[in-house]
Amino acid sequence: MTAISARKARRAVVTGLPALAAMLAGGCAVLGGNPEPRQWHRLEDLAALARAPGPAIPRVLLVEMVSTASLHDGAALVYSRDPGLLAHYRFADWAEPPARRIAHLVERRLDGRGRFRAVGQSTAGLGGDLLLRVGLDEFFHDASTEPGVARLALDADLIDWRARTRVARRRFVRTEALAFANAAGAAAALSRALSAALDELAPWVEAAAAG
């Protein structure tokens, strides 16, 4: 190869490197595969709304959601394969951040039961008599064994908003087995776990408020 030809070959290699890097950064297109489509899952309360038996509670209840882990403030669907280590599903998210969605579902369940004079979010500008502060402590797919389980832990404090005193406190812990070891299976199991927790939380709040 002549000196001129060698210089041209080196220039071709150098100028081709950025294009190669860009193709590799694009992922599967270079390797012959297709990128996996991103999925958004909706957290649901699976129970049918129904009026609850019992006398009316002539008080306004406000709901406030707090998250003890910043992971739950975002939209990521979380799993764990090792104790103490949490990770995001790469191509799956919640349609709405879990903490915000759970606050809405707690409000909807309690309001649908019809025992309180009114139920609303603490940010709605309502004048409240009671404050239900719910802390989201655990909310993830435990994948340490397959297909794994959904783990949910809620800490609930019922507070007399006018007297600034705690009326009651309780922790709600639920686990639900996954049908399939994937993001869709995790989302479905977490919805079941939340629904079961609300089955316990709603009558507890009403009993504490009435008592």
C-alpha positions in Angstrom: 0.0 0.0 0.0 1.4 3.4 -0.9 1.8 6.2 1.7 -1.1 8.1 0.1 -3.4 5.0 0.2 -2.5 4.4 3.9 -3.4 8.0 4.8 -6.8 7.6 3.0 -7.5 4.4 4.8 -6.7 5.9 8.2 -9.0 8.9 7.4 -11.8 6.5 6.5 -11.5 4.7 9.8 -11.4 7.9 11.9 -14.3 9.5 10.1 -16.4 6.3 10.4 -16.0 6.0 14.2 -18.7 8.6 15.1 -21.2 6.9 12.8 -20.4 3.5 14.3 -20.8 4.9 17.9 -24.1 6.4 17.0 -25.3 3.1 15.6 -24.2 1.2 18.7 -25.9 3.8 20.9 -29.1 3.1 19.0 -29.1 -0.4 20.4 -30.7 -3.3 18.8 -31.0 -1.8 15.3 -27.3 -2.7 14.7 -27.5 -6.1 16.3 -30.5 -7.1 14.2 -33.2 -6.8 17.0 -36.1 -4.4 17.6 -36.3 -2.2 20.7 -38.8 -3.5 23.3 -41.9 -1.1 23.4 -42.4 0.8 26.5 -45.5 0.0 28.6 -47.5 2.1 31.0 -49.5 0.3 33.7 -52.4 1.7 35.6 -52.8 1.0 39.3 -56.4 0.1 40.1 -58.7 -0.4 43.1 -60.4 -3.6 42.0 -63.2 -3.4 44.5 -66.6 -2.2 43.4 -67.6 1.0 45.1 -70.6 0.5 47.4 -72.2 2.3 50.3 -71.1 1.1 53.7 -73.5 0.2 56.5 -73.4 2.4 59.7 -74.5 5.8 60.8 -73.2 8.9 59.1 -70.1 10.5 60.4 -70.7 14.3 60.2 -67.1 15.3 59.6 -64.9 16.2 56.7 -62.0 13.9 56.1 -58.9 15.0 54.2 -56.4 12.6 52.7 -52.7 13.3 52.5 -50.2 10.9 51.0 -46.6 10.8 51.9 -43.8 8.6 50.5 -41.0 7.3 52.6 -39.0 6.4 49.4 -38.3 8.8 46.6 -38.7 5.8 44.2 -42.5 5.9 44.7 -42.7 9.6 43.9 -41.7 8.8 40.3 -43.5 6.7 37.8 -41.0 3.8 37.8 -42.3 0.2 38.4 -39.9 -1.2 40.9 -38.5 -4.7 41.5 -36.0 -6.3 43.8 -33.9 -9.5 43.3 -31.7 -9.1 46.4 -32.7 -7.8 49.9 -32.1 -4.1 50.2 -31.6 -3.5 46.5 -34.3 -2.0 44.3 -34.3 -1.4 40.6 -36.5 0.0 37.9 -38.1 -2.1 35.1 -36.4 -0.8 32.0 -39.4 -0.7 29.6 -42.3 -0.4 32.1 -43.7 2.5 34.1 -46.8 3.4 36.0 -49.2 5.7 34.2 -49.2 7.9 37.3 -46.7 8.0 40.2 -47.8 5.4 42.8 -48.0 7.9 45.7 -50.3 10.2 43.8 -52.5 7.4 42.5 -52.9 5.7 45.8 -54.0 9.0 47.4 -56.7 9.3 44.8 -57.8 5.7 45.2 -58.0 6.1 49.0 -60.1 9.2 48.7 -62.4 7.5 46.1 -62.9 4.4 48.2 -63.8 6.4 51.4 -66.0 8.9 49.6 -67.8 6.0 47.7 -68.7 4.4 51.0 -70.7 7.5 51.9 -70.2 7.7 55.7 -68.3 10.9 55.9 -69.9 14.3 55.2 -67.2 14.9 52.6 -63.8 13.4 51.6 -61.1 15.3 49.7 -57.4 15.7 49.2 -55.5 17.8 51.7 -54.5 20.1 48.8 -58.1 20.7 47.7 -58.7 23.7 49.9 -61.4 22.1 52.0 -61.8 22.9 55.7 -61.2 19.5 57.3 -62.1 18.0 60.7 -59.9 14.9 60.3 -56.7 14.2 58.4 -55.8 10.8 57.1 -52.1 10.8 56.5 -51.0 7.7 54.6 -47.3 6.8 54.2 -46.2 4.5 51.3 -43.4 2.5 52.8 -43.1 -0.5 50.4 -44.5 -1.0 46.9 -42.5 -3.3 44.7 -42.2 -6.7 43.0 -40.1 -9.0 45.2 -38.4 -11.1 42.4 -36.0 -13.0 44.7 -37.9 -16.2 43.7 -40.0 -16.7 40.5 -42.6 -15.6 39.7 -42.3 -13.5 42.9 -44.7 -11.5 45.1 -46.0 -8.0 45.2 -45.2 -6.3 48.5 -47.2 -3.3 49.8 -46.9 -1.5 53.2 -48.9 1.5 54.2 -48.6 3.5 57.5 -51.9 5.3 58.3 -52.3 8.1 60.9 -55.8 9.5 61.6 -55.4 13.0 63.1 -57.9 15.3 64.6 -57.1 18.4 62.5 -58.6 20.9 64.8 -57.1 19.6 68.1 -53.8 18.5 66.3 -53.9 15.2 68.1 -53.6 11.7 66.8 -56.7 9.6 66.9 -55.4 6.3 65.7 -52.4 4.7 63.9 -52.1 1.4 62.0 -49.8 -0.3 59.5 -51.3 -2.3 56.6 -49.1 -4.9 55.0 -50.1 -7.1 52.1 -48.4 -9.6 49.7 -49.9 -11.0 46.5 -48.4 -13.7 44.4 -47.6 -12.9 40.7 -49.2 -14.9 38.0 -46.4 -14.1 35.6 -42.8 -13.0 36.3 -42.9 -9.8 34.4 -43.9 -6.1 34.7 -47.5 -6.8 33.7 -47.8 -9.6 36.4 -46.2 -7.2 38.9 -48.6 -4.4 38.1 -51.6 -6.7 38.4 -50.5 -8.2 41.7 -49.7 -4.7 43.2 -53.3 -3.6 42.3 -54.6 -6.7 44.1 -52.5 -5.9 47.1 -53.7 -2.3 47.2 -57.3 -3.3 46.9 -57.0 -5.8 49.8 -55.3 -3.1 51.9 -58.1 -0.6 51.2 -60.6 -3.3 52.2 -59.1 -3.1 55.7 -58.2 0.6 55.8 -61.6 2.0 55.0 -63.6 0.4 57.8 -60.7 1.1 60.2 -60.8 4.8 59.4 -64.6 5.0 59.8 -64.5 3.1 63.1 -61.7 5.4 64.5 -63.5 8.5 63.3 -66.8 7.5 64.7 -65.3 6.4 68.0 
